Amino acid sequence: MQTASKPKINFRNPLFFIVVAITLALSGCTLDGLSDEPVNTEVSESDLEAASQILGESLSDENSGVMASLNDALSTVSSSGFERAKAKSEDGSSLQSHDDDSNSGRGEERNFSYNYNSETGVHTIAFERIVHNNEYFKSVKDTLKYIFTDNNGQFIAFPRQNKDRIETIDFKGFREGQIESQVRESHFVRQDTFFIDGASEASSILRIDGVHHGRGELSTQNDAGENLQRNYNTKISFLDIQIDKTVVAENRGLEQGVTGTLSWEMVIEKSTNGSTETKTITGTVEMNGDGTALLRFEGFQKLFLINLDDGDVRDHDDEFEGRVKRVNIDANTFVLASGRTIKLSEEVEISDDSDVTRLEQVGRAIEDGAHVKAEGSGSVEGDQFIATEVTFEVEESDGRHFEGWVNRINLDTGILTFNEEDHVRFGEKSIISESGDLLSLAGVKEALENGYQVKIIGYGKADENSDAELLVVEAKFQTDRKEFEGHVTAVHPDLGTFTIGGELTIQINDNTTISQEGNLYNLTEVAEALEMGYDVVAFGGGIRTNDTETGLLANKVTFKVRSEQFEGHITGVSLDAGTFTINQELTIRVGDNTIVSESGNLYSLQEAAEALEAGADIVAYGSGKISSSTDSKLIANEVVFKAQHEEFEGNVTAVNLETGTFTLDEELTIRVGEETIISESGEFHTLGAVAEALEQGQAVVAFGDGIYDRATDARILAAEVRFELTQ
């Protein structure tokens, strides 16, 4: 048995390419016969060759082009990774293709990071994809942003868990990377923006609106050994792109169901001996719906065929490629899924690599449910393509995808049982994908023994050497990860468990990471917070287990007592409940741990109550933790109570020099303190002088401002006052 792996190398030539292209085309073969008097005489044959290579690479899945973005856009994401092509056909079968393996040029994700913004609904993931083999090296950094919405336009916070609710996908992808092969070197930056509608099972068609931008440099050679090196800037627009889910499910590849047209414009720049020449080229790409596309250049007669998977470009007049739809034995022809008819010449050569050598065999294979791919070369005669060379590749009908929950595994025989009754066997050439959670059969067995639920997703062919139904070609093991979020309603530090929503009990152990992004860092602190009446929220991810008491073991969890800022005028105080109300709406509790700030002028809830009763206007502001109590929304962390300045004016009817107070209109008592300013612009400059004037029967008026006086029986402590004689 093999475990897929890719060694790392140092990229020899860090180039300055920054590629952009868009949607589904490729690179590979050179383009012959382009000197047919092109309409645009400024564009040379080598320009077209370079442009076709740029488009081919920019569109192909394996070269991180537009098809890679479409595959990623139809993935569901979470903090634990993402799964490709989760849009389903009407029968519920996955649109995931079998080419998502560790040996393809697409690559697997590593150094994965994830973030979700609940306010904007944006899921952001970042990762690297690296592929290295004897003929090909690719290193790409990806940053992808998703907004998943249901048919009511509501954000979906957990798309993997709620994938059946997804109706639309707003996708933005940014990629920067480098590719090196035996014939090409490039460095690219690509940006894709897609809006996808019809993702739910209610629709059989995905409709995609999108645009692709990019710029970069590509260096390659044609068959004549001529160097083709161009800087470029490309824009590709989706005109009427659709994906037939049923076709994709039947043919095991997203590329097989894409139809519609792309328009593109490319500015290429060539530098020669210090001078720079810039040209603009435009055209279209027509998606055939069979994994290939027709590339057209405006002003040129030639057509070119693009393989959307690997980016190979072929001259449409000299070569062909596609899935065989039907055969006509009498006419010695077969028809590709694109509608193109291929006729075998009398002297046709069938490649030794072909799985079948006669059209009768091709027809029987199709009748048996197999998929047959044909490629070859020849020439166009009239409205037919006459093939002189052809290769037929048959994907046997006994191969199929499988998926289910693992029940047991026998390490001696390699036979694994899932869904209680299905059996597959792992042989020497079976591949366990590195993108899964478990990378060996021994690891799967250990996980089952520890009570974890393990899912297997794979592809296999009929097994004739054992009692198993299938011999595994490739499989991925996933522990049943579940994301959770909710209000903590119970906690048991001694048992290592907490409950959210009164329903789901979650276990933590030594391997659980409690995030530092929260404000509670162990179950004891969570328990104390609940006892204090705080509303504690927990969110994270875990693995389902067979433990009926808990059912979920947390991998990572964040505990957070939510806080809010508050500010307003106090409209009520309850000393019995230890609460105050601001703006007649928000009730806040002052607890044992609440700090009453000395930056105010009232230093307890009692003083605030007395001031309010005395008629003072009191402002309270601060922060508090959200409470689970029904009688208060917040428990204050810190609060400032501040009696506001009040203006006064009236006739002085009494003066008390012992207490330093005077009374206005026999009702309002005001104190003159050490910091009180008695205005020199008034008639009297001391409280004693005011008292003498009253004794002499003079009428005195006072006006000024002050704040609530918490220290004495006076109502207001004057900040500034002016005394005048009345006329």
VMD Tcl script that draws the C-alpha trace (Angstrom):
set ca {
  {0.00 0.00 0.00}
  {1.27 3.49 -0.88}
  {0.73 6.73 0.94}
  {0.77 9.64 -1.47}
  {3.59 12.11 -0.83}
  {5.38 14.89 -2.66}
  {9.00 15.81 -1.83}
  {9.88 19.49 -1.67}
  {12.52 21.10 -3.86}
  {13.97 24.55 -4.19}
  {12.65 26.35 -7.27}
  {15.67 26.96 -9.44}
  {14.66 30.15 -11.16}
  {12.43 32.49 -9.16}
  {10.79 34.22 -12.13}
  {8.90 37.44 -12.25}
  {5.80 36.05 -13.93}
  {2.39 36.95 -12.73}
  {-0.24 35.05 -14.60}
  {-3.89 35.87 -14.76}
  {-6.10 34.31 -17.42}
  {-9.47 32.88 -16.87}
  {-11.74 30.07 -17.30}
  {-11.04 26.95 -19.15}
  {-8.09 26.49 -21.48}
  {-4.68 25.01 -21.50}
  {-1.18 24.57 -22.70}
  {1.06 21.95 -24.18}
  {1.41 21.31 -27.93}
  {2.57 23.97 -30.38}
  {0.24 25.56 -32.91}
  {1.04 24.87 -36.55}
  {-0.32 26.57 -39.65}
  {-1.10 29.99 -38.20}
  {0.39 31.87 -41.11}
  {-2.91 31.75 -43.06}
  {-2.91 35.50 -43.79}
  {-4.28 36.62 -40.46}
  {-6.56 39.64 -40.46}
  {-4.55 41.27 -37.66}
  {-1.16 41.56 -39.37}
  {0.45 43.02 -36.24}
  {0.01 39.75 -34.34}
  {2.59 37.15 -35.28}
  {2.31 33.38 -35.24}
  {4.61 33.25 -32.22}
  {2.34 35.76 -30.42}
  {-0.61 33.42 -30.93}
  {1.41 30.44 -29.76}
  {2.40 32.28 -26.59}
  {-1.15 33.53 -26.01}
  {-2.60 30.03 -26.37}
  {-0.12 28.69 -23.82}
  {-1.01 31.52 -21.40}
  {-4.74 30.86 -21.80}
  {-4.29 27.10 -21.48}
  {-2.39 27.38 -18.21}
  {-4.70 30.07 -16.86}
  {-7.83 27.99 -17.43}
  {-6.78 24.50 -16.42}
  {-7.50 22.82 -13.12}
  {-4.07 21.29 -12.58}
  {-2.30 24.60 -13.26}
  {-4.39 26.51 -10.66}
  {-6.47 28.21 -13.31}
  {-10.16 29.03 -13.62}
  {-11.25 25.39 -13.34}
  {-9.34 25.11 -10.07}
  {-11.26 28.15 -8.82}
  {-14.58 26.63 -9.91}
  {-13.72 23.42 -8.08}
  {-12.75 25.39 -4.98}
  {-15.82 27.61 -5.23}
  {-18.02 24.51 -5.09}
  {-16.31 23.30 -1.94}
  {-17.64 23.59 1.59}
  {-15.23 25.07 4.13}
  {-14.72 24.93 7.87}
  {-11.97 25.41 10.43}
  {-10.82 21.83 9.78}
  {-10.35 22.14 6.04}
  {-12.54 22.01 2.98}
  {-14.16 19.42 0.79}
  {-14.33 19.80 -2.96}
  {-17.41 19.98 -5.17}
  {-20.20 19.64 -2.66}
  {-22.95 20.77 -5.00}
  {-25.00 17.69 -5.76}
  {-27.10 16.34 -8.57}
  {-30.79 15.69 -8.12}
  {-30.13 12.09 -7.08}
  {-27.86 13.35 -4.30}
  {-24.62 12.06 -5.77}
  {-21.56 14.22 -5.23}
  {-20.08 16.23 -8.06}
  {-16.58 15.50 -6.79}
  {-14.33 14.10 -9.48}
  {-11.86 11.27 -9.17}
  {-8.98 13.40 -10.37}
  {-8.75 15.01 -6.92}
  {-5.92 12.71 -5.97}
  {-2.46 13.13 -4.59}
  {-0.76 12.43 -7.92}
  {-2.62 15.02 -10.00}
  {-1.14 18.37 -10.91}
  {-3.76 20.10 -8.76}
  {-2.08 19.38 -5.43}
  {-3.39 19.04 -1.91}
  {-3.80 21.73 0.73}
  {-1.25 22.32 3.49}
  {-0.56 25.09 6.04}
  {-4.31 25.66 6.18}
  {-5.85 28.61 8.05}
  {-9.51 29.58 8.44}
  {-11.53 32.54 9.69}
  {-15.24 33.40 9.73}
  {-16.71 36.89 10.14}
  {-20.28 36.54 11.37}
  {-21.12 40.18 10.59}
  {-20.17 40.00 6.90}
  {-20.74 36.27 6.42}
  {-17.27 35.89 4.87}
  {-15.37 32.62 5.29}
  {-11.66 33.14 4.55}
  {-9.25 30.28 4.02}
  {-5.58 30.33 3.08}
  {-3.28 27.44 2.20}
  {-0.48 26.28 -0.05}
  {-0.54 23.71 -2.84}
  {2.75 22.08 -3.83}
  {3.29 19.38 -6.46}
  {6.63 17.90 -7.41}
  {7.45 14.98 -9.65}
  {10.08 14.22 -12.27}
  {8.44 16.37 -14.94}
  {6.51 19.05 -13.08}
  {6.82 21.42 -10.14}
  {4.15 23.78 -8.83}
  {3.99 25.94 -5.71}
  {0.93 28.14 -5.17}
  {-0.35 30.23 -2.26}
  {-4.13 30.58 -2.22}
  {-6.47 32.92 -0.35}
  {-10.17 32.22 -0.90}
  {-13.22 34.07 0.41}
  {-16.74 32.65 0.45}
  {-20.20 33.90 1.35}
  {-22.73 31.07 1.50}
  {-26.42 32.01 1.61}
  {-29.68 30.05 1.70}
  {-32.77 30.68 -0.41}
  {-33.81 33.43 2.04}
  {-30.52 35.27 1.65}
  {-29.35 34.36 5.17}
  {-25.65 33.72 5.84}
  {-24.65 30.13 6.48}
  {-22.04 30.06 9.24}
  {-21.37 26.30 9.06}
  {-21.53 25.36 5.36}
  {-20.20 21.83 5.79}
  {-22.75 21.05 8.46}
  {-25.56 22.81 6.54}
  {-24.48 22.13 2.96}
  {-28.01 21.15 1.92}
  {-29.17 24.73 2.68}
  {-26.63 26.41 0.40}
  {-28.34 28.11 -2.55}
  {-25.84 30.79 -3.65}
  {-22.07 31.16 -3.34}
  {-20.21 34.46 -3.59}
  {-16.57 33.50 -4.23}
  {-13.35 35.49 -4.53}
  {-10.05 33.70 -5.10}
  {-6.53 35.10 -5.13}
  {-3.59 32.89 -6.15}
  {0.10 33.57 -6.48}
  {2.49 30.87 -7.59}
  {5.08 29.42 -9.89}
  {5.19 26.47 -12.28}
  {8.19 24.74 -13.81}
  {8.09 21.89 -16.32}
  {10.41 20.55 -18.99}
  {9.10 23.09 -21.49}
  {7.71 25.96 -19.43}
  {8.46 28.32 -16.58}
  {5.97 30.83 -15.19}
  {5.11 32.89 -12.17}
  {1.57 34.14 -11.81}
  {-1.01 36.05 -9.83}
  {-4.66 35.26 -10.55}
  {-7.87 36.68 -9.19}
  {-11.31 35.14 -9.75}
  {-14.69 36.54 -8.77}
  {-17.71 34.24 -9.14}
  {-21.37 34.37 -8.17}
  {-22.94 30.90 -8.29}
  {-26.67 30.30 -8.13}
  {-28.51 26.98 -7.89}
  {-26.15 25.16 -5.51}
  {-28.92 23.31 -3.65}
  {-30.31 19.95 -4.74}
  {-33.51 21.72 -5.82}
  {-31.75 22.82 -9.00}
  {-30.13 20.60 -11.63}
  {-28.17 23.50 -13.17}
  {-25.53 25.75 -11.65}
  {-25.46 29.24 -13.18}
  {-22.19 31.13 -12.84}
  {-21.45 34.78 -13.40}
  {-17.80 35.68 -13.12}
  {-14.65 37.41 -14.23}
  {-10.97 36.52 -14.08}
  {-8.08 39.00 -13.98}
  {-4.36 38.42 -14.07}
  {-0.94 39.50 -15.19}
  {2.36 37.72 -15.47}
  {5.14 36.31 -17.54}
  {5.43 32.98 -19.33}
  {8.54 31.44 -20.85}
  {8.36 28.34 -23.08}
  {9.56 26.91 -26.41}
  {7.74 25.74 -29.53}
  {8.60 22.65 -31.58}
  {11.04 24.64 -33.70}
  {13.02 25.53 -30.57}
  {11.98 29.19 -30.67}
  {11.76 30.86 -27.29}
  {8.33 32.26 -26.45}
  {8.56 34.71 -23.57}
  {5.84 37.24 -22.89}
  {4.61 39.52 -20.14}
  {0.84 39.71 -20.21}
  {-2.31 41.08 -18.65}
  {-5.56 39.19 -19.21}
  {-9.25 39.58 -18.50}
  {-11.75 36.75 -19.07}
  {-15.50 37.27 -18.69}
  {-18.22 34.64 -18.22}
  {-21.04 35.13 -20.74}
  {-23.43 32.22 -20.17}
  {-21.57 29.63 -18.15}
  {-23.61 26.74 -16.72}
  {-22.80 23.42 -15.10}
  {-25.13 20.46 -15.56}
  {-24.97 18.61 -12.24}
  {-26.30 15.36 -13.69}
  {-23.64 15.26 -16.41}
  {-20.90 16.02 -13.87}
  {-22.11 13.25 -11.53}
  {-22.26 10.74 -14.38}
  {-18.82 11.61 -15.72}
  {-16.99 12.13 -12.41}
  {-15.54 15.50 -13.30}
  {-16.62 19.11 -13.00}
  {-14.96 19.88 -16.33}
  {-17.31 17.41 -18.04}
  {-20.46 19.43 -17.33}
  {-19.38 23.01 -18.08}
  {-21.02 24.72 -21.06}
  {-21.21 28.29 -22.32}
  {-18.84 30.91 -23.66}
  {-16.03 33.01 -22.28}
  {-14.77 36.21 -23.88}
  {-11.18 37.19 -23.30}
  {-8.78 40.04 -23.95}
  {-5.03 39.83 -23.51}
  {-2.30 42.45 -23.69}
  {1.09 40.84 -24.32}
  {4.45 42.50 -24.10}
  {7.67 41.29 -25.72}
  {11.09 42.76 -25.00}
  {13.83 42.49 -27.62}
  {17.26 44.14 -27.35}
  {16.02 46.70 -24.87}
  {12.90 47.67 -26.85}
  {9.37 46.70 -25.81}
  {6.52 45.79 -28.17}
  {2.92 45.62 -26.87}
  {-0.04 43.96 -28.66}
  {-3.68 43.33 -27.82}
  {-5.34 40.01 -28.70}
  {-8.99 39.08 -28.17}
  {-11.15 36.01 -28.67}
  {-13.56 33.52 -27.12}
  {-13.53 30.12 -25.48}
  {-16.51 27.84 -26.04}
  {-17.02 25.14 -23.43}
  {-17.89 21.80 -25.03}
  {-19.30 20.09 -21.93}
  {-16.91 17.13 -22.23}
  {-13.80 18.47 -20.50}
  {-12.58 20.36 -23.58}
  {-13.13 23.83 -25.01}
  {-12.70 25.57 -28.38}
  {-10.27 28.48 -28.36}
  {-10.87 31.16 -30.98}
  {-8.68 34.17 -31.83}
  {-10.52 37.15 -33.29}
  {-9.35 37.74 -36.85}
  {-7.95 34.22 -37.38}
  {-9.63 31.20 -38.96}
  {-7.95 28.47 -36.95}
  {-9.61 26.74 -33.98}
  {-7.77 25.15 -31.09}
  {-8.90 22.53 -28.63}
  {-8.17 22.99 -24.92}
  {-8.11 20.28 -22.27}
  {-9.63 21.92 -19.20}
  {-8.00 19.48 -16.81}
  {-4.29 19.67 -17.68}
  {-4.22 22.71 -20.01}
  {-3.06 20.91 -23.16}
  {-3.72 22.86 -26.40}
  {-4.25 21.14 -29.73}
  {-4.76 22.37 -33.29}
  {-8.44 21.67 -33.96}
  {-7.75 20.96 -37.65}
  {-4.97 18.48 -36.91}
  {-5.91 16.85 -33.59}
  {-8.94 15.83 -31.54}
  {-9.75 14.86 -27.97}
  {-12.93 14.11 -26.04}
  {-15.36 11.59 -24.62}
  {-16.96 9.22 -27.12}
  {-20.74 9.61 -27.08}
  {-21.72 7.02 -29.72}
  {-20.29 4.95 -32.58}
  {-21.47 4.05 -36.10}
  {-19.90 0.76 -37.12}
  {-21.18 0.89 -40.71}
  {-19.84 4.41 -41.31}
  {-16.64 3.67 -39.37}
  {-17.18 6.83 -37.29}
  {-17.66 7.91 -33.70}
  {-19.10 11.11 -32.25}
  {-17.53 13.05 -29.39}
  {-19.57 14.67 -26.62}
  {-18.81 18.04 -28.22}
  {-20.74 16.87 -31.32}
  {-17.67 16.46 -33.51}
  {-17.69 13.41 -35.81}
  {-14.43 11.48 -36.25}
  {-14.03 9.03 -39.15}
  {-11.35 6.36 -39.04}
  {-9.27 6.29 -42.20}
  {-8.63 2.98 -43.92}
  {-5.02 3.11 -42.78}
  {-5.69 4.37 -39.26}
  {-3.16 3.40 -36.60}
  {-4.62 2.38 -33.22}
  {-2.06 3.10 -30.51}
  {-0.55 0.21 -28.58}
  {-1.59 2.09 -25.44}
  {-5.29 1.83 -26.37}
  {-7.55 -0.12 -24.03}
  {-9.60 -1.24 -27.07}
  {-8.64 -1.51 -30.75}
  {-11.94 -1.69 -32.66}
  {-15.05 0.45 -32.83}
  {-17.16 -2.58 -31.91}
  {-15.31 -2.76 -28.59}
  {-15.80 0.98 -28.04}
  {-19.54 0.58 -28.63}
  {-19.84 -2.37 -26.24}
  {-17.90 -0.53 -23.54}
  {-20.28 2.44 -23.79}
  {-23.31 0.11 -23.67}
  {-21.87 -1.45 -20.50}
  {-21.73 1.95 -18.85}
  {-18.02 2.65 -19.31}
  {-16.65 6.05 -20.28}
  {-14.38 6.02 -23.34}
  {-12.01 8.87 -24.12}
  {-10.52 9.25 -27.59}
  {-7.62 11.38 -28.78}
  {-5.59 11.42 -31.93}
  {-4.54 13.25 -35.06}
  {-5.49 13.55 -38.72}
  {-6.94 16.17 -41.01}
  {-10.22 17.87 -41.89}
  {-11.95 16.84 -45.12}
  {-15.21 18.66 -45.72}
  {-17.27 18.52 -42.55}
  {-15.51 15.43 -41.15}
  {-12.27 14.87 -39.34}
  {-10.37 11.91 -40.82}
  {-8.29 10.24 -38.10}
  {-4.99 8.64 -39.03}
  {-3.94 7.96 -35.43}
  {-6.17 7.31 -32.41}
  {-5.95 6.15 -28.82}
  {-8.98 4.89 -26.88}
  {-8.94 5.00 -23.07}
  {-11.67 3.10 -21.22}
  {-12.67 3.86 -17.65}
  {-14.14 0.50 -16.72}
  {-17.71 0.34 -15.49}
  {-16.81 -1.75 -12.47}
  {-15.03 1.23 -10.95}
  {-17.14 3.34 -8.63}
  {-17.05 5.78 -5.77}
  {-17.98 4.71 -2.27}
  {-18.60 6.46 1.04}
  {-19.71 5.45 4.52}
  {-19.00 5.03 8.23}
  {-16.27 2.53 9.08}
  {-17.30 -0.32 11.38}
  {-14.14 -2.43 11.59}
  {-10.91 -3.25 9.80}
  {-8.72 -6.36 9.52}
  {-5.09 -5.29 9.25}
  {-4.00 -8.78 8.16}
  {-6.29 -8.95 5.12}
  {-6.64 -5.22 4.53}
  {-10.42 -5.62 4.35}
  {-12.47 -2.76 5.77}
  {-16.17 -2.94 6.56}
  {-18.36 0.16 6.38}
  {-22.10 0.80 6.61}
  {-22.28 -2.60 8.39}
  {-22.44 -4.58 5.14}
  {-20.07 -3.09 2.53}
  {-16.48 -4.31 2.19}
  {-13.42 -2.90 0.39}
  {-9.86 -4.18 0.34}
  {-6.62 -2.19 0.53}
  {-3.87 -3.63 -1.64}
  {-0.23 -2.77 -2.20}
  {-1.06 -0.04 -4.72}
  {-3.99 1.44 -2.81}
  {-3.45 5.10 -1.95}
  {-4.51 6.74 1.32}
  {-4.89 10.45 0.66}
  {-2.84 12.86 2.75}
  {-5.75 15.30 2.72}
  {-7.62 13.10 5.19}
  {-7.44 13.04 8.99}
  {-5.97 9.54 9.26}
  {-3.07 8.43 7.06}
  {-2.80 4.69 7.75}
  {-5.01 1.67 8.35}
  {-3.41 1.27 11.77}
  {-4.45 4.82 12.57}
  {-8.01 4.04 11.52}
  {-8.10 0.97 13.75}
  {-6.77 2.96 16.73}
  {-9.35 5.70 16.16}
  {-12.17 3.14 16.14}
  {-10.84 1.57 19.35}
  {-10.87 5.03 20.98}
  {-14.52 5.44 20.13}
  {-14.16 7.89 17.24}
  {-16.48 7.76 14.26}
  {-14.50 7.49 11.02}
  {-15.80 8.07 7.51}
  {-14.22 6.59 4.39}
  {-14.57 8.27 0.98}
  {-12.93 6.61 -1.97}
  {-12.85 5.07 -5.40}
  {-12.27 1.44 -6.27}
  {-12.56 -1.28 -8.87}
  {-14.01 -4.78 -8.71}
  {-11.89 -7.08 -6.54}
  {-11.53 -10.58 -7.98}
  {-9.05 -11.79 -5.36}
  {-11.10 -11.56 -2.15}
  {-14.61 -11.46 -0.76}
  {-14.54 -7.64 -0.81}
  {-16.67 -5.90 -3.42}
  {-13.97 -3.39 -4.39}
  {-10.20 -3.06 -4.43}
  {-9.39 0.45 -3.28}
  {-7.69 2.71 -5.82}
  {-7.66 5.69 -3.48}
  {-9.44 6.53 -0.25}
  {-9.58 9.32 2.29}
  {-10.40 8.86 5.97}
  {-12.19 11.59 7.89}
  {-13.07 11.66 11.52}
  {-16.60 12.95 11.85}
  {-15.88 16.56 12.61}
  {-18.67 18.77 13.84}
  {-18.62 22.48 14.46}
  {-20.51 23.83 17.43}
  {-21.53 27.19 18.79}
  {-23.96 28.12 21.54}
  {-24.62 29.33 25.05}
  {-23.08 27.23 27.82}
  {-25.88 26.01 30.06}
  {-23.95 23.58 32.27}
  {-20.36 22.66 33.07}
  {-18.72 19.84 35.04}
  {-15.00 20.49 35.51}
  {-14.57 17.16 37.35}
  {-15.93 15.27 34.33}
  {-14.28 17.52 31.75}
  {-17.59 18.34 30.05}
  {-19.78 21.31 29.24}
  {-23.22 21.58 27.65}
  {-24.43 24.12 25.12}
  {-28.03 24.93 24.38}
  {-29.17 22.51 27.07}
  {-28.69 19.67 24.57}
  {-25.19 19.01 23.27}
  {-22.64 17.82 25.85}
  {-19.01 18.17 24.77}
  {-15.94 16.50 26.25}
  {-12.51 18.11 26.53}
  {-9.25 16.35 27.36}
  {-5.51 17.02 27.40}
  {-5.44 17.23 23.61}
  {-8.14 19.89 23.42}
  {-6.90 23.38 22.60}
  {-8.67 26.15 24.50}
  {-8.20 29.24 22.37}
  {-6.50 32.33 23.76}
  {-8.89 34.39 21.65}
  {-11.53 33.91 24.34}
  {-11.54 35.29 27.89}
  {-12.01 32.05 29.86}
  {-9.27 29.48 29.68}
  {-10.46 26.36 31.52}
  {-13.69 24.72 32.66}
  {-13.23 25.97 36.23}
  {-13.29 29.56 35.00}
  {-16.34 28.74 32.88}
  {-18.11 27.31 35.95}
  {-17.25 30.40 38.01}
  {-18.55 32.67 35.26}
  {-21.85 30.79 35.13}
  {-22.19 31.01 38.92}
  {-21.73 34.78 38.66}
  {-24.58 34.90 36.16}
  {-22.52 35.62 33.06}
  {-23.66 34.50 29.63}
  {-20.85 32.26 28.36}
  {-20.64 31.37 24.66}
  {-18.60 28.42 23.42}
  {-17.67 27.71 19.81}
  {-15.23 25.43 18.09}
  {-14.94 22.03 16.46}
  {-14.79 18.45 17.59}
  {-14.92 14.81 16.63}
  {-17.99 12.64 17.03}
  {-17.49 9.65 19.28}
  {-19.55 6.61 20.11}
  {-19.90 7.81 23.72}
  {-23.65 8.14 24.26}
  {-23.12 10.52 27.21}
  {-21.23 13.18 25.28}
  {-21.06 12.36 21.59}
  {-18.43 15.01 20.82}
  {-14.78 15.42 21.79}
  {-13.57 18.98 21.25}
  {-10.41 19.56 19.21}
  {-10.49 23.29 19.79}
  {-12.87 25.49 21.76}
  {-13.18 29.18 22.54}
  {-14.98 30.26 25.71}
  {-16.08 33.85 25.77}
  {-18.09 35.95 28.18}
  {-19.52 38.54 25.86}
  {-19.16 42.21 26.81}
  {-20.90 45.40 25.79}
  {-20.34 49.10 26.34}
  {-23.14 51.16 27.88}
  {-23.88 54.83 28.49}
  {-27.01 56.73 29.43}
  {-29.01 58.62 32.02}
  {-30.04 56.65 35.09}
  {-33.82 56.41 35.24}
  {-34.14 53.91 38.08}
  {-32.21 52.18 40.87}
  {-33.09 49.02 42.82}
  {-30.85 48.57 45.85}
  {-32.50 45.23 46.69}
  {-31.66 43.78 43.27}
  {-28.36 45.66 43.02}
  {-29.32 47.11 39.65}
  {-29.74 50.41 37.88}
  {-31.58 51.22 34.66}
  {-30.44 53.65 32.00}
  {-32.69 55.35 29.46}
  {-35.64 53.36 30.86}
  {-34.47 50.37 28.79}
  {-31.24 48.68 29.85}
  {-30.97 47.18 33.34}
  {-27.43 46.62 34.62}
  {-26.38 44.77 37.75}
  {-23.59 45.94 40.07}
  {-21.96 42.80 41.44}
  {-19.31 42.08 44.03}
  {-16.59 42.33 41.38}
  {-17.89 45.51 39.77}
  {-15.49 48.46 39.95}
  {-17.13 51.85 40.57}
  {-14.65 54.26 39.05}
  {-13.27 57.18 41.06}
  {-13.33 59.29 37.89}
  {-17.01 59.92 38.61}
  {-18.50 61.85 41.53}
  {-20.74 59.14 42.99}
  {-18.99 56.08 44.34}
  {-21.65 53.49 45.05}
  {-25.05 52.37 43.91}
  {-26.38 53.70 47.25}
  {-25.08 57.19 46.48}
  {-26.52 56.99 42.96}
  {-29.91 56.06 44.45}
  {-29.83 58.97 46.91}
  {-28.81 61.43 44.22}
  {-31.56 60.20 41.93}
  {-34.10 60.50 44.74}
  {-32.88 64.04 45.38}
  {-33.57 64.89 41.74}
  {-30.05 64.82 40.35}
  {-29.43 64.04 36.71}
  {-26.99 61.10 36.77}
  {-25.12 59.64 33.82}
  {-23.67 56.12 34.00}
  {-21.23 54.63 31.50}
  {-18.88 51.67 31.39}
  {-18.72 48.07 30.19}
  {-20.31 44.87 31.29}
  {-20.60 41.19 30.58}
  {-23.84 39.91 29.13}
  {-25.89 38.24 31.83}
  {-27.98 35.08 31.66}
  {-30.30 36.53 34.34}
  {-33.82 37.62 33.45}
  {-33.72 40.73 35.64}
  {-30.63 42.31 34.08}
  {-29.01 42.22 30.68}
  {-25.49 43.17 31.82}
  {-23.28 42.68 34.84}
  {-21.04 45.73 35.05}
  {-17.28 45.19 34.94}
  {-16.63 48.87 35.60}
  {-19.01 51.79 35.87}
  {-18.72 55.55 36.23}
  {-21.55 57.35 38.05}
  {-21.50 61.06 37.40}
  {-24.04 63.61 38.63}
  {-24.40 66.24 35.95}
  {-23.95 70.01 36.42}
  {-27.23 71.86 37.10}
  {-28.01 75.55 36.76}
  {-29.89 77.37 39.51}
  {-31.44 80.82 39.99}
  {-33.70 82.26 42.67}
  {-34.20 84.50 45.67}
  {-31.97 83.78 48.65}
  {-34.32 83.15 51.60}
  {-31.84 81.80 54.17}
  {-28.12 81.49 54.90}
  {-26.42 79.03 57.31}
  {-22.82 80.05 57.90}
  {-22.10 76.94 60.04}
  {-22.94 74.57 57.18}
  {-21.85 76.98 54.48}
  {-25.22 76.82 52.72}
  {-27.90 79.10 51.40}
  {-31.49 78.37 50.40}
  {-33.32 79.58 47.33}
  {-37.05 80.26 47.47}
  {-37.26 78.29 50.75}
  {-36.82 75.01 48.78}
  {-33.41 74.40 47.23}
  {-30.37 74.23 49.55}
  {-27.01 74.93 47.94}
  {-23.58 74.53 49.57}
  {-20.62 76.84 49.05}
  {-17.48 74.71 49.30}
  {-13.76 75.41 49.27}
  {-13.63 75.14 45.47}
  {-16.78 77.17 44.85}
  {-16.11 80.34 42.85}
  {-18.08 83.40 44.03}
  {-18.09 85.73 41.07}
  {-16.39 89.10 41.61}
  {-18.82 90.64 39.15}
  {-21.60 90.22 41.72}
  {-22.70 92.51 44.55}
  {-21.52 90.20 47.35}
  {-18.25 88.26 47.40}
  {-18.73 86.13 50.55}
  {-21.54 84.11 52.06}
  {-21.22 86.22 55.23}
  {-21.94 89.37 53.25}
  {-25.08 87.76 51.86}
  {-26.17 86.87 55.43}
  {-25.69 90.51 56.62}
  {-27.71 91.81 53.67}
  {-30.60 89.50 54.53}
  {-30.48 90.62 58.21}
  {-30.75 94.23 56.98}
  {-33.87 93.32 55.00}
  {-32.26 93.49 51.61}
  {-33.41 91.17 48.83}
  {-30.64 89.05 47.30}
  {-30.83 86.88 44.18}
  {-28.34 84.07 43.41}
  {-27.68 82.26 40.17}
  {-25.00 79.86 39.03}
  {-24.37 76.14 38.50}
  {-23.21 73.12 40.48}
  {-23.45 69.37 40.90}
  {-25.33 67.08 43.22}
  {-23.86 67.32 46.74}
  {-23.29 63.80 48.09}
  {-21.44 64.96 51.25}
  {-24.14 66.97 53.10}
  {-27.84 67.56 53.29}
  {-27.49 70.24 50.66}
  {-29.02 69.50 47.28}
  {-26.30 71.10 45.17}
  {-22.63 71.88 45.69}
  {-22.08 75.16 43.83}
  {-19.32 75.28 41.25}
  {-19.82 79.00 40.62}
  {-22.35 81.50 42.04}
  {-23.08 85.20 41.68}
  {-25.04 87.18 44.30}
  {-26.89 90.35 43.30}
  {-29.25 92.80 45.03}
  {-32.72 92.82 43.55}
  {-34.20 96.15 42.52}
}
mol new
graphics top color blue
foreach p $ca { graphics top sphere $p radius 0.5 }
foreach p [lrange $ca 0 end-1] q [lrange $ca 1 end] { graphics top cylinder $p $q radius 0.2 }
display resetview
